[in-house]
Amino acid sequence: MKIGITCYPSVGGSGIIATSLGISLARRGHEVHFISYERPFRLPEAEPRIFFHPVVINDYGLFKYPDYTLPLSVKMAEVSCRHHLDILHVHYAVPHATAAALSRCMLPPDKQPRIITTLHGTDTTLLGADPGYGPAILHALHQSDAVTTVSEFLKNETRRVLGFGGHIEVIHNFFEPERPSRSREAVRRDLGIGDELMILHSSNLRPMKRIDLLLETIARIRPRESFKLVVLAGGDFSPFMEDARRLGVDDRIIVRENVLEVEDYLQAADIALYTSESESFCLSILEAMYFSCPSVSTAVGGIPEVVKDGISGLLVPFGDADQLARAVERLIKNDTLRAKLGQAGKAEAEKEFSVDVVVPQYEQLYENQLVRA
Ligand code: GMT
């Protein structure tokens, strides 16, 4: 098949999933065309059957705000036409699904690809609830030939928040780890971690990640010398360091910003910690599971579809820093429990969320669309 993929190219779960999907589809023999304003950061330069089409954004003096949706839709139409795309798969509805629907209107019927929209999270939970966006998102979903969500939770939210009554297929996220570039020992040495346990938090630091709760939790873990928190920050962590100092935990925190070799840190971690107030899936937890690293996280959104409490990780009701800290302490004190949850997590990740399990589900969805076309 000839498949177009549009996603955000920067650090972020939806872009990572879209990029991995495209790479995997190309390795399975399909031709994949990425369309975005920048080359996705994890997209290899020379990979057979993968093409990148940049969208050029003009900053005309007339515009107070540069427009992306129109040049994106024109590029989608151009690539669809020139490369005879069968499928145009957009990740994150805003503005990608709207641009895809518009692009199709520019094409004659025999040149129109089938449009698949994958909702990832805040495109429903945040923007879907915004009166300035919701109706446009709903319209774009109605224009899509198929809609998928990354969890049952997000499917239900899409029905509830947007009132979308069409068919929604749940296709969970997946992860295909790269081989770490350094040894576990080398990474820990570089981080200055000795006998302490390494707690890992990796996120884009957006408000729903609740970094305030993360720091409150860290401040309550005893003994305080038993761990270091390593934050892989997709953004600037320095504003949070003031809070860390106030809580007296700044000496427990090591920050690395915009890391590409996430696997290096995943293999070095002992516990992953996530305190989000909303999460459609939480790809970072799955990444940790692949490296047998058990997580402590809030039981919000789609996280319970990824982690089974007491089996592959520990779930705690949202908002309770004390309970989160006690759960981390349980894992710090109990090597056997850590190993047991870590192994079960890895087995679950490979069984349910591997590239070989999930990518064929997308392939099947595409094939069904072509049969119907
Ligand atoms: O929706 C967002 O906030 C952005 C998006 C992203 O690009 O990182 O995150 C969402 O998609 C990820 C990949 O499917 C999920 O793992 C995240 O849970 C989800 N974020 C939220 O729901 C807050």
Residues whose N, C-alpha, C, O or C-beta is under 5 A from the ligand:
A	BS01	GMT	G12 G13 S14 G15 H120 G121 T122 D123 V150 S278 E279 S280 F281 C282 L283
